Amino acid sequence: MKNITGKKVFHQIFGAGIIVSVDDRNISVAFGNGTKKFIYPDAFKQFLVTTDTELQLQVQSDLEEKQQKEEKGIPALNRIPNISKPLKSKRKNKMVERSNIAFKCNFCDGGATQQRVGFNGVCSDMVIRYNINTAKHVWCSDKSCPCREYLDGTITREELISQMAGSGSVCYESTMLRDWRASAGVIQTGVNKGKPMRLLKVQPNSLAILTTRKTDDKEDRRFIFAVFLVDDLFEGDAREEGYVTTRSKWKIELTPQEAQKMLFWRYYLCGNAPEIIKFGSGLHRYVSDNQTVQILRDIVEIKEKQSEKDFAEKFLHHYCTVNGININEVPLPNGALIQRKRRIE
């Protein structure tokens, strides 16, 4: 690997930084609030971006080399143990019950078509303006964010789009359905504010549920636009946020029309306050097996193309089999939207 120290990078939370050291597996980046370590080159798939052409080429080359080495080895799925039982956490050797996870994603219409909600490219100008000026999302609003630079007139839209070339990105939403990878983000409040979020309850064969809402929609219109079966995860530590991903075939993307029928709060409710429909500041919620089976069952029902319906049904039965779930014992959905309807009636 060439010497990449001194190169400028950008992080969704920490802002602009400079690579100050490199070893066999990690890079250290100096930000305004301190130096952080990242796994190299993996961090450039999700957390770091750069406008430096030389660094972009180096990262892309190193990612391709790593992927080739992995493909020559044992496939990731073949290394996954049977996880219908709780796994031991690496921390303090405690038993941790497996859970599923739903992610709150900022709306991204990058790459949107009649068959795709987005989340695979740079957002439209309208959504960029909303995310920065109205929603004021942390990374979107950061002066180091490429979208903010574009809105401020520092770079052109062509330059902004060029940052998506190869393995590049402008934010993790822009590559979510390209890389099938979702991040837990950082802790928003308390003494640990700003520290990476851990995903201790998520294990291989957990279901990841990707949710969002359009810019002009209220929270009760939050919808599910994709699901995938986790086959690799990084719990999160002092270096970077936790994330989950998949390289398997077990993933489903919904069309915009299908996604509007899959309202997240139809299945989910806050245990201590079932009448409240509010995701809060966190980027994820843990979801039960019953709720995930309900989601997968409804995906089977809404799929119109027979080939997609057949695959969704195989997905459902595979998920239940590997996790030891009796599908016949799973009740109907009873989320916050359904409970609110009952109260009104």
C-alpha positions as a printed NumPy array, in Angstrom:
array([[  0.   ,   0.   ,   0.   ],
       [  1.259,   3.465,  -0.88 ],
       [  1.814,   6.038,   1.832],
       [ -1.544,   7.754,   2.376],
       [ -0.655,   9.848,   5.432],
       [ -1.547,  13.482,   5.028],
       [ -4.574,  12.714,   2.863],
       [ -7.859,  14.472,   3.672],
       [-10.984,  12.449,   4.504],
       [-14.494,  13.179,   5.738],
       [-16.616,  11.414,   8.367],
       [-20.395,  11.737,   8.773],
       [-20.097,  12.598,  12.48 ],
       [-16.549,  13.841,  13.111],
       [-16.269,  16.036,   9.993],
       [-13.025,  16.761,   8.135],
       [ -9.871,  14.92 ,   9.112],
       [ -6.335,  14.058,   8.008],
       [ -4.789,  10.582,   7.97 ],
       [ -1.873,  10.777,  10.419],
       [ -0.694,   7.156,  10.603],
       [ -1.158,   3.761,   8.951],
       [ -0.385,   0.22 ,  10.089],
       [ -1.175,  -3.235,   8.687],
       [ -4.905,  -3.05 ,   9.414],
       [ -5.818,   0.406,  10.708],
       [ -5.516,   4.069,   9.891],
       [ -5.565,   6.912,  12.399],
       [ -7.369,  10.109,  11.425],
       [ -6.985,  13.429,  13.242],
       [-10.276,  15.319,  13.527],
       [-11.025,  18.585,  15.258],
       [-12.176,  16.737,  18.385],
       [ -9.35 ,  14.181,  18.533],
       [ -7.786,  11.247,  16.704],
       [ -9.865,   8.189,  15.746],
       [ -8.819,   4.759,  14.499],
       [-10.56 ,   2.956,  11.625],
       [-10.214,  -0.441,  10.016],
       [ -8.615,  -0.035,   6.592],
       [ -9.818,  -0.203,   3.863],
       [-13.254,  -1.259,   5.188],
       [-14.017,   2.153,   6.696],
       [-14.231,   3.669,   3.197],
       [-17.218,   1.452,   2.399],
       [-19.31 ,   3.181,   5.025],
       [-17.811,   5.85 ,   7.258],
       [-15.097,   7.742,   5.401],
       [-15.127,   9.559,   2.052],
       [-12.491,  11.563,   0.234],
       [-12.243,  13.907,  -2.726],
       [ -8.575,  13.02 ,  -3.24 ],
       [ -8.388,  11.122,  -6.564],
       [ -5.121,   9.36 ,  -5.689],
       [ -6.53 ,   8.141,  -2.378],
       [ -9.788,   7.037,  -4.047],
       [ -7.839,   4.871,  -6.492],
       [ -5.689,   3.422,  -3.709],
       [ -8.721,   2.573,  -1.565],
       [-10.562,   0.99 ,  -4.479],
       [ -7.506,  -1.122,  -5.331],
       [ -7.078,  -2.263,  -1.722],
       [-10.79 ,  -3.094,  -1.377],
       [-10.7  ,  -5.181,  -4.56 ],
       [ -7.548,  -6.98 ,  -3.386],
       [ -9.147,  -7.763,  -0.02 ],
       [-12.327,  -9.033,  -1.686],
       [-10.313, -11.321,  -3.961],
       [ -8.508, -12.777,  -0.955],
       [-11.806, -13.358,   0.848],
       [-13.32 , -15.057,  -2.193],
       [-10.413, -17.503,  -2.282],
       [-11.071, -18.407,   1.352],
       [-14.129, -19.902,   3.062],
       [-17.376, -18.042,   2.203],
       [-18.741, -15.974,   5.069],
       [-21.999, -17.929,   5.267],
       [-20.161, -21.223,   5.745],
       [-18.445, -19.833,   8.805],
       [-21.662, -18.875,  10.59 ],
       [-22.531, -21.148,  13.528],
       [-26.03 , -22.298,  14.383],
       [-27.429, -19.331,  16.241],
       [-30.897, -20.389,  17.219],
       [-29.434, -20.31 ,  20.749],
       [-28.065, -17.211,  22.527],
       [-24.417, -16.402,  21.836],
       [-21.846, -15.392,  24.385],
       [-20.873, -11.751,  24.199],
       [-17.172, -11.037,  23.773],
       [-17.497,  -8.591,  26.635],
       [-17.544, -10.062,  30.172],
       [-18.547, -13.47 ,  28.732],
       [-22.263, -12.757,  29.255],
       [-25.063, -14.526,  27.412],
       [-26.862, -12.201,  24.993],
       [-30.253, -13.038,  23.515],
       [-30.424, -12.669,  19.753],
       [-32.598,  -9.839,  18.497],
       [-33.457,  -8.247,  15.159],
       [-32.895,  -4.618,  14.297],
       [-34.754,  -1.816,  12.521],
       [-32.796,   1.182,  11.253],
       [-34.041,   4.758,  10.972],
       [-32.637,   6.043,   7.674],
       [-32.655,   9.63 ,   6.442],
       [-34.711,   9.724,   3.258],
       [-32.491,   9.375,   0.174],
       [-33.915,   9.393,  -3.357],
       [-30.546,   8.782,  -4.975],
       [-31.046,   6.309,  -7.822],
       [-34.822,   6.352,  -7.401],
       [-36.88 ,   4.674, -10.141],
       [-40.331,   3.115, -10.431],
       [-38.759,  -0.031,  -8.981],
       [-36.521,   1.566,  -6.333],
       [-37.159,   4.005,  -3.482],
       [-33.577,   5.298,  -3.663],
       [-30.61 ,   4.731,  -1.326],
       [-28.257,   4.039,  -4.225],
       [-26.826,   7.371,  -5.325],
       [-26.751,  11.117,  -4.646],
       [-30.035,  12.699,  -3.512],
       [-31.972,  15.108,  -5.692],
       [-31.475,  18.844,  -5.094],
       [-34.847,  19.019,  -3.35 ],
       [-33.955,  16.302,  -0.825],
       [-30.467,  17.74 ,  -0.282],
       [-32.005,  21.127,   0.582],
       [-34.521,  19.463,   2.907],
       [-31.915,  17.367,   4.723],
       [-29.655,  20.383,   5.26 ],
       [-31.948,  23.387,   5.69 ],
       [-35.082,  21.812,   7.197],
       [-34.225,  18.527,   8.875],
       [-30.68 ,  19.715,   9.682],
       [-29.307,  16.167,   9.754],
       [-25.892,  16.112,  11.431],
       [-23.725,  14.869,   8.551],
       [-25.75 ,  16.521,   5.788],
       [-25.354,  19.9  ,   7.516],
       [-21.647,  19.53 ,   8.282],
       [-19.492,  21.957,   6.296],
       [-17.28 ,  19.018,   5.291],
       [-20.168,  17.062,   3.784],
       [-19.961,  16.957,  -0.034],
       [-23.717,  17.654,  -0.292],
       [-23.3  ,  20.753,   1.873],
       [-20.369,  21.844,  -0.296],
       [-22.572,  21.418,  -3.364],
       [-25.429,  23.401,  -1.833],
       [-22.964,  26.143,  -0.839],
       [-21.668,  26.259,  -4.419],
       [-18.154,  25.035,  -3.587],
       [-18.43 ,  22.024,  -5.917],
       [-20.653,  21.223,  -8.9  ],
       [-23.254,  18.48 ,  -9.005],
       [-21.039,  16.59 , -11.459],
       [-18.217,  16.687,  -8.888],
       [-20.642,  15.564,  -6.198],
       [-21.836,  12.601,  -8.265],
       [-18.261,  11.662,  -9.159],
       [-17.617,  10.894,  -5.502],
       [-19.894,   7.854,  -5.86 ],
       [-17.556,   6.293,  -8.446],
       [-16.123,   2.887,  -7.587],
       [-16.512,   2.303,  -3.862],
       [-17.027,   5.99 ,  -3.067],
       [-19.94 ,   7.539,  -1.183],
       [-21.225,  10.847,   0.135],
       [-23.084,   9.327,   3.088],
       [-24.018,   5.856,   4.226],
       [-27.604,   6.203,   2.971],
       [-26.305,   6.849,  -0.555],
       [-24.768,   3.357,  -0.701],
       [-27.156,   1.426,   1.529],
       [-28.745,  -0.644,  -1.249],
       [-25.494,  -0.841,  -3.197],
       [-23.509,  -2.348,  -0.325],
       [-26.41 ,  -3.747,   1.765],
       [-24.921,  -2.328,   4.91 ],
       [-26.486,  -0.359,   7.773],
       [-24.818,   1.563,  10.59 ],
       [-25.836,   1.931,  14.233],
       [-24.47 ,   5.476,  14.471],
       [-23.308,   7.08 ,  17.701],
       [-24.834,   7.655,  21.146],
       [-26.832,  10.9  ,  21.096],
       [-27.168,  11.808,  24.796],
       [-25.629,  11.28 ,  28.238],
       [-22.051,  10.828,  29.385],
       [-21.273,   8.587,  26.399],
       [-22.577,  11.078,  23.835],
       [-20.609,  10.847,  20.589],
       [-19.277,   7.358,  21.25 ],
       [-19.995,   4.585,  18.717],
       [-23.175,   2.566,  19.269],
       [-22.796,  -1.156,  19.923],
       [-25.071,  -3.829,  18.492],
       [-24.696,  -6.503,  21.165],
       [-28.075,  -8.144,  20.53 ],
       [-27.653,  -8.542,  16.779],
       [-26.144, -11.792,  15.537],
       [-25.817, -13.616,  12.207],
       [-29.307, -14.653,  11.035],
       [-30.891, -11.636,  12.714],
       [-33.139,  -9.662,  10.368],
       [-32.147,  -6.096,   9.466],
       [-35.11 ,  -3.875,   8.596],
       [-34.46 ,  -0.601,   6.737],
       [-37.045,   2.129,   7.347],
       [-37.509,   5.732,   6.272],
       [-40.178,   8.359,   5.665],
       [-40.538,  10.916,   2.914],
       [-39.583,  14.506,   3.579],
       [-43.172,  15.717,   3.922],
       [-44.498,  12.719,   5.882],
       [-45.129,  12.407,   9.601],
       [-43.573,   9.63 ,  11.681],
       [-46.648,   7.404,  11.464],
       [-45.967,   7.109,   7.705],
       [-42.524,   5.575,   8.228],
       [-42.222,   2.626,   5.852],
       [-39.994,  -0.405,   5.332],
       [-38.108,  -0.303,   2.03 ],
       [-35.777,  -3.303,   2.375],
       [-34.85 ,  -6.223,   4.635],
       [-31.849,  -8.523,   4.76 ],
       [-30.528, -11.412,   6.807],
       [-27.387, -10.424,   8.679],
       [-24.347, -12.553,   7.888],
       [-21.624, -10.227,   9.146],
       [-21.534,  -7.586,  11.848],
       [-19.169,  -5.299,  13.683],
       [-20.383,  -4.538,  17.193],
       [-18.787,  -1.105,  17.409],
       [-15.943,   0.071,  19.609],
       [-13.85 ,   3.163,  20.23 ],
       [-12.805,   3.278,  16.575],
       [-16.042,   3.252,  14.584],
       [-19.775,   2.649,  14.677],
       [-21.301,  -0.785,  14.71 ],
       [-22.779,  -2.026,  11.458],
       [-24.494,  -5.032,   9.933],
       [-24.266,  -6.28 ,   6.369],
       [-24.877,  -9.243,   4.096],
       [-23.228, -10.904,   1.13 ],
       [-25.859, -13.634,   0.913],
       [-28.879, -13.915,  -1.361],
       [-31.247, -13.299,   1.58 ],
       [-32.222,  -9.703,   0.89 ],
       [-35.394,  -8.076,  -0.423],
       [-35.895,  -4.579,  -1.811],
       [-39.411,  -3.164,  -2.093],
       [-40.704,  -0.947,  -4.879],
       [-42.02 ,   2.503,  -3.871],
       [-45.604,   1.226,  -4.238],
       [-44.908,  -1.873,  -2.131],
       [-43.015,   0.098,   0.515],
       [-45.972,   2.427,   1.121],
       [-47.987,  -0.644,   2.179],
       [-45.347,  -1.694,   4.718],
       [-45.751,   0.881,   7.471],
       [-43.24 ,   0.233,  10.242],
       [-45.558,   1.228,  13.111],
       [-48.103,  -1.368,  12.029],
       [-45.719,  -3.933,  13.514],
       [-43.692,  -2.048,  16.113],
       [-44.67 ,  -0.283,  19.323],
       [-42.791,   1.181,  22.264],
       [-43.159,  -1.271,  25.125],
       [-43.458,   1.353,  27.882],
       [-45.616,   3.759,  25.862],
       [-47.566,   1.866,  23.162],
       [-49.634,   4.946,  22.351],
       [-46.573,   6.958,  21.288],
       [-45.381,   6.84 ,  17.677],
       [-41.896,   8.314,  17.894],
       [-38.557,   6.865,  16.817],
       [-36.513,   9.357,  18.832],
       [-32.904,  10.426,  18.281],
       [-31.431,   6.923,  18.057],
       [-30.801,   5.303,  14.691],
       [-32.092,   1.818,  15.527],
       [-34.645,  -0.191,  17.486],
       [-34.52 ,  -3.851,  18.465],
       [-37.369,  -5.898,  17.007],
       [-38.796,  -9.234,  18.183],
       [-39.02 , -12.449,  16.154],
       [-42.814, -12.203,  16.095],
       [-42.632,  -8.717,  14.589],
       [-40.086,  -9.74 ,  11.948],
       [-42.14 , -12.792,  10.919],
       [-45.194, -10.53 ,  10.598],
       [-43.176,  -8.217,   8.339],
       [-41.867, -11.055,   6.173],
       [-45.355, -12.604,   5.878],
       [-46.784,  -9.322,   4.641],
       [-43.941,  -8.878,   2.147],
       [-44.953, -12.241,   0.674],
       [-48.534, -10.982,   0.379],
       [-47.75 ,  -7.648,  -1.288],
       [-45.296,  -9.003,  -3.873],
       [-47.09 ,  -9.229,  -7.227],
       [-44.438, -10.759,  -9.488],
       [-44.618, -14.505,  -8.94 ],
       [-40.835, -14.959,  -8.935],
       [-40.44 , -12.292,  -6.23 ],
       [-43.35 , -13.713,  -4.221],
       [-41.78 , -17.184,  -4.366],
       [-38.427, -15.848,  -3.177],
       [-40.062, -13.866,  -0.352],
       [-41.784, -17.041,   0.816],
       [-38.489, -18.956,   0.729],
       [-36.89 , -16.107,   2.695],
       [-39.637, -16.31 ,   5.339],
       [-39.296, -20.057,   5.785],
       [-35.482, -19.894,   5.796],
       [-35.554, -17.203,   8.493],
       [-37.923, -19.262,  10.656],
       [-35.908, -22.457,  10.148],
       [-32.476, -21.064,  11.079],
       [-33.905, -19.304,  14.131],
       [-36.144, -22.12 ,  15.355],
       [-39.429, -20.212,  14.967],
       [-42.801, -21.918,  14.536],
       [-44.517, -19.695,  11.988],
       [-47.952, -21.039,  12.971],
       [-47.542, -19.643,  16.493],
       [-46.834, -16.078,  15.363],
       [-49.87 , -13.792,  15.96 ],
       [-51.176, -11.039,  13.705],
       [-49.512,  -7.593,  13.835],
       [-50.36 ,  -5.482,  16.872],
       [-48.218,  -2.386,  16.475],
       [-48.848,   1.219,  17.479],
       [-50.943,   2.04 ,  14.378],
       [-53.276,  -0.894,  15.019],
       [-53.605,  -0.033,  18.704],
       [-54.329,   3.608,  17.845],
       [-57.073,   2.497,  15.449],
       [-58.659,   0.375,  18.178],
       [-58.679,   3.306,  20.604],
       [-60.384,   5.527,  18.027],
       [-63.01 ,   2.907,  17.269]])
